[in-house]
Amino acid sequence: MNVFNREKLKEALKPLVLATYRKQQEEQDIYRNTLDCFSAVIEASMSELTLDDWFKSEGIRQAQKTLQNEIGKFQQAAFGTLEGVEDLGVGGIVDLIAKDKKVVAEIKNKWNTTKGNHKIQVYDDLLMMINDNEGFTGYYVEVLSKKGGKYNKPFTPSDNKTKQRRDANDHIRVIDGRSFYELLTGHEDALKELYLQIPDLTAEILKESLDVVINIDQIKNDDLFPKLFDKVFP
């Protein structure tokens, strides 16, 4: 299908891969942010781990946290590699604009990433953008939707202070990641194409940037690899 420019996609993925790899390799200072010794002992006890093994697992968890912090930036950058889509970077009113398709968007990696009070700000920002760009539609994109559902509907977040929802507006919408990729590309399976390229791109980035060779065949040849996507996005 080749929806994506491979080199642009690799550049979008590179910061995430390098930051996570370096975090995995560095010696973790578990005590840096005030270790909760109570939760450490409880978790180790329930998992029947020695404290030494618990420390090792905690180091892996912290590296995974680095990955989770970066993955949202990657999703935004990945959308920005598509033809006609501009990634507006950090600090803008919204994340993306596609002028030919008359679309602006705010990207979140997961449906529960944003707290309710912040969704109000997203709505107001999208409203400002569509008021300034006649005929545009603003999308709040949840790449990983709840239970993998597909939707494209008016975005009406509730205001925690007034307990009132923002007015329904056909030009301010909430949409899942698969549907938004399809909207931008015309290809229903664009998100899956992105997913399937991740192992090869990860290996290339590590080899080209750090001269680190990893074996990705164990991932690519695993029956669970394609099934995992289909499980998350049924």
RAURPE-V101518 format. One record per pair of residues at least 4 apart in sequence whose ideal C-beta (glycine too) atoms are under 8 Angstrom apart, sorted by the first residue. I is the first residue (numbers start at 1). J is the second residue. Records with the same first field share a line. If there is no record, write none. Layout:
I->J, J
This chain:
1->187, 189, 190, 193
2->193
3->82, 181, 185, 187, 190, 193, 194
4->8, 9, 78, 81, 82, 190, 193, 194, 197
5->9, 81, 83
6->10, 197, 201
7->11
8->12, 81
9->13, 78, 81, 194, 197, 201
10->14, 201, 204, 205
11->81
12->74, 77, 78, 80, 81
13->17, 74, 77, 78, 198, 201, 202, 205
14->18, 205, 209
15->19, 70, 73, 74
16->20, 67, 70, 71, 73, 74
17->21, 201, 202, 205, 206
18->22, 205, 206, 209, 210
19->23, 66, 67, 70
20->24, 63, 66, 67, 70
21->25, 206, 210, 212
22->26
23->62, 63, 66, 67
24->60, 63
28->58, 59, 62, 63
30->35, 55, 58, 59, 62
31->35
35->40
36->40
37->41
38->42
39->43
40->44, 51, 54, 58
41->45, 51
42->46
43->47, 49, 54
44->49, 50, 51, 53, 54
47->54
49->53, 54, 57
50->54
51->55
52->56
53->57
54->58
55->59
56->60
57->61
58->62
59->63
60->64
61->65
62->66
63->67
64->68
65->69
66->70
67->71
70->74
71->75, 109
72->76, 107, 108, 109, 113
73->77, 90
74->78
75->79, 107, 109, 143, 177
76->80, 87, 95, 96, 107
77->81, 87
78->194
79->85, 87, 95, 96, 105, 107, 141, 180, 181, 184
80->85, 86, 87, 96
81->85
82->98, 184, 185
84->98, 99, 100, 101, 184
85->96, 97, 98, 184
86->96, 97, 98, 99
87->95, 96
88->92, 93, 94, 95, 96, 97
93->125, 128, 129
94->104, 105, 106, 125, 126, 129, 138
95->105, 106, 107
96->103, 104, 105, 106, 107
97->103, 104, 105
98->102, 103, 104, 105, 184
101->183, 184
102->133, 135, 136, 137
103->136, 137, 138, 139, 183, 184
104->126, 129, 130, 133, 136, 137, 138, 139
105->138, 139, 140, 141, 180
106->122, 125, 126, 138, 139, 140, 141
107->141, 143
108->113, 114, 140, 141, 142, 143
109->113, 143, 144
110->142, 143, 144
111->142, 144, 145, 146
112->146
113->142
114->118, 119, 122
115->119
116->120, 157, 158, 160
117->121, 159, 160, 161
118->122
119->123, 140, 155, 157
120->124, 157, 158, 159, 160, 166
121->125
122->126, 140, 155, 157
123->127, 140, 155, 156, 157, 166, 172
124->128, 166
125->129
126->130, 138, 139, 140, 155, 172
127->131, 138, 169, 172
128->132
129->133, 136, 138
130->136, 137, 138, 171, 172
136->171
137->170, 171, 172, 173
138->171, 172, 173
139->155, 173, 174, 175, 180
140->155, 172, 173, 174, 175
141->174, 175, 176, 177, 180
142->146, 174, 175, 176, 177
143->176, 177, 180, 191
144->177, 232
145->149, 150, 151, 176, 177, 178
147->234
148->232, 233, 234
149->176
150->176, 178, 179
151->174, 175, 176, 179
152->173, 174, 175, 176, 179, 183
153->173, 174, 175
154->168, 169, 170, 172, 173, 174
155->166, 169, 172, 173, 174
156->165, 166, 167, 168
157->165, 166
158->163, 164, 165, 166
159->163, 164, 165, 166
166->172
175->179, 180, 183
176->180
177->181, 191
178->182, 188, 190, 191, 233
179->183
180->184
181->185, 187, 190, 191, 194
182->186, 187, 188, 190
184->190
185->190
187->193
189->193
190->194
191->195, 233
192->196, 229, 233
193->197
194->198
195->229
196->226, 229
197->201
198->202
199->203, 216, 219, 220, 225
200->204, 216, 220
201->205
202->206, 214, 216
203->207, 213, 214, 216
204->208
205->209
206->210, 212, 213, 214
207->211, 212, 213
216->220
217->221
218->222
219->225
220->225
221->225
223->227
224->228
226->230
227->231
228->232
229->233
230->234
